């Protein structure tokens, strides 16, 4: 995507996200991927265990804001809960909060396939799981594939097909994501405020 297209997407995303929006460039995202790869490689070399690498699945030039960060924190809690329930030792958990997005990277002493199974369950069953991008790398640094393709945020088609064909604009995707988050947290608030019967 050209810088001009990115800037146009930023202008539109700002109208949705307000002052919380942080516009990122292609160069920012390339640097982010390099940093993530360096951390993953260091953990593999130091501990020799599989890696969980978690971030939010947010298309377009705006990768985080207060609402997205709230969802990220909830995803982290779900991951840590699953790890604790399984009794897996964890090493060097690293959280990153930059305009390029929120990330959690950690080394887990367990079989990569078992980790992937539990992480996929979170993605598939949590109400915000579609926004969770939980990658699992084996001890060779290879990413394990998901058992099923993910569906598009907007339509029922395969997400990869929509991305390749650019069937939806970044603005449409961002608006759909923000609507999903607002609807979820409004429902959570209603449940918390509901009197016991």
Steps between C-alpha positions, in 0.01 A plus 500: 500500500636845407569767763228718344247218545618453858453870570148493361420198715644684799275800441195274486606292799558815704138596444401173670764470771532870584810631675598153618593392149871443428586487132776257400698489177620201302850568636365491856344159440816362340702611802238344728525165321880510523486573873251217556716257303809600702319439830369164383845392381658605830246302702544191282876515538487565874231251604444263209124489565203590277394865481161665539482828309175688553377822343168644388373435149433859392521570123590848378723782627354530852622211713406601851288732712349479848228254397737275305744504793219392731426204274872417482521491880203265506673274247814497715292395800346214303842382382650512849197322643532217245873466571441496875226238475730279291787547746749608234813687611547839335821695439566866416149630430540824304225755442536777243268797466585720204300676230568190285282303739496310827698176523572218743788260431601219734678166511293201615640165613244270335437321173429750222198303377343503847559874533348564158192297586432709809574831328272409208225424751530855634484645149195290413295528820565842653254769384797712385702202378473609137714800594760288679802401292675236711790346313691197630854431380659159548859450615621545142332837476230372263149639548230238553198537273147549628268198477242711313500807279377820657195679365487863391405769755226624269378210286502123539773442243848377580699791643806432283290521183352834602845634589652390169218649294470810725127440504457737796669832573715556808238744620222242473708242686597744774142611551389137522767428762413804709132408484585147617702635793241757603218244484700250708599743774152648517362149557767431763404821679134408492571158650712651777234755587211253492361440854504145632169322475 
